[in-house]
Amino acid sequence: MSRFLMAAQRAFLLTQGGRFNGLGLYLLQGKPVFYYNLVGVDRTSVSSYDKLPPGKHSIVLTFKYDGGGIGKGGLATLSVDGKKVAEQKRAANYSVPRFRR
């Protein structure tokens, strides 16, 4: 969750990963966007159609995992102030393999 005072039209709120794999939550033209890069093979973007009005906001990305094994897909839902503004289905996810001794 990210709480901030809306002042910028473009801002990074959260990033994790690097060039070949990662995710980000940011503002683009005043609209919240979640971006996921799966090892450069598949990229998913979940974005609101509406700009955020001035003031404090709570932006939340919820991922409901499909389950059934490592690297399966799920539904990413972007919410602003408790209201769903966008969602996108992901077919697969990158996960770190488990090594057994």
C-alpha positions as CSV (number, residue, x, y, z in Angstrom):
1,M,0.0,0.0,0.0
2,S,1.2,3.5,-0.8
3,R,-0.1,6.7,0.9
4,F,1.1,10.0,-0.5
5,L,0.1,13.5,-1.2
6,M,-0.7,13.8,-4.9
7,A,1.6,16.5,-6.3
8,A,3.3,14.9,-9.3
9,Q,1.9,13.6,-12.6
10,R,4.8,11.1,-12.9
11,A,6.3,9.3,-9.9
12,F,7.7,5.9,-8.9
13,L,6.0,4.6,-5.8
14,L,7.6,1.1,-5.7
15,T,10.0,-0.9,-7.9
16,Q,11.6,-4.3,-7.4
17,G,13.8,-6.3,-9.8
18,G,16.0,-5.3,-12.7
19,R,16.3,-5.2,-16.5
20,F,15.1,-8.8,-17.1
21,N,12.5,-9.3,-14.4
22,G,10.6,-7.1,-12.0
23,L,7.6,-5.0,-11.1
24,G,6.7,-1.4,-10.5
25,L,3.9,0.7,-9.1
26,Y,4.0,4.3,-10.4
27,L,2.0,7.3,-11.7
28,L,2.0,8.1,-15.4
29,Q,0.1,11.2,-16.4
30,G,-1.5,11.3,-13.0
31,K,-2.9,7.7,-13.4
32,P,-1.8,4.8,-11.2
33,V,-0.1,1.9,-13.1
34,F,1.2,-1.5,-12.0
35,Y,3.7,-3.1,-14.4
36,Y,5.1,-6.7,-14.3
37,N,8.0,-8.0,-16.5
38,L,8.3,-11.8,-16.7
39,V,12.0,-12.3,-17.6
40,G,11.5,-10.1,-20.7
41,V,9.2,-12.7,-22.3
42,D,5.9,-11.4,-21.1
43,R,4.9,-7.9,-19.8
44,T,1.7,-7.0,-18.1
45,S,0.4,-3.6,-17.2
46,V,-2.6,-2.8,-15.1
47,S,-3.6,0.9,-15.3
48,S,-6.5,3.1,-14.2
49,Y,-8.3,5.1,-16.9
50,D,-8.9,8.0,-14.5
51,K,-6.4,10.5,-13.1
52,L,-6.1,10.8,-9.4
53,P,-7.6,14.0,-8.0
54,P,-5.4,16.2,-5.7
55,G,-5.1,15.0,-2.1
56,K,-4.1,11.9,-0.1
57,H,-4.8,8.5,-1.7
58,S,-4.3,4.8,-0.9
59,I,-3.1,2.7,-3.8
60,V,-3.3,-1.1,-3.4
61,L,-2.4,-3.9,-5.8
62,T,-3.9,-7.3,-4.9
63,F,-2.8,-10.4,-6.6
64,K,-5.1,-13.5,-6.3
65,Y,-2.9,-16.5,-7.1
66,D,-4.5,-19.3,-9.2
67,G,-2.5,-21.9,-7.3
68,G,-1.8,-25.4,-8.4
69,G,1.9,-25.2,-8.5
70,I,4.9,-22.9,-8.9
71,G,4.7,-20.1,-11.4
72,K,1.0,-20.2,-12.1
73,G,-1.0,-17.1,-13.0
74,G,-3.6,-15.1,-11.2
75,L,-5.7,-11.9,-11.2
76,A,-4.0,-8.5,-10.4
77,T,-6.4,-5.9,-9.1
78,L,-5.5,-2.2,-8.7
79,S,-7.5,-0.2,-6.2
80,V,-7.5,3.4,-5.2
81,D,-9.0,4.5,-1.9
82,G,-10.8,1.1,-1.6
83,K,-12.4,1.2,-5.1
84,K,-11.3,-1.1,-7.9
85,V,-10.0,0.9,-10.8
86,A,-8.4,-1.9,-13.0
87,E,-7.7,-5.6,-13.2
88,Q,-5.7,-7.9,-15.4
89,K,-5.3,-11.7,-15.6
90,R,-1.7,-13.0,-15.7
91,A,-1.1,-16.4,-17.3
92,A,2.1,-17.2,-15.4
93,N,4.5,-15.8,-12.9
94,Y,8.2,-16.1,-12.3
95,S,9.2,-17.8,-9.1
96,V,12.5,-18.9,-7.6
97,P,12.9,-22.7,-7.8
98,R,13.1,-24.7,-4.6
99,F,16.2,-26.8,-4.1
100,R,15.9,-29.9,-1.8
101,R,18.9,-31.3,0.0
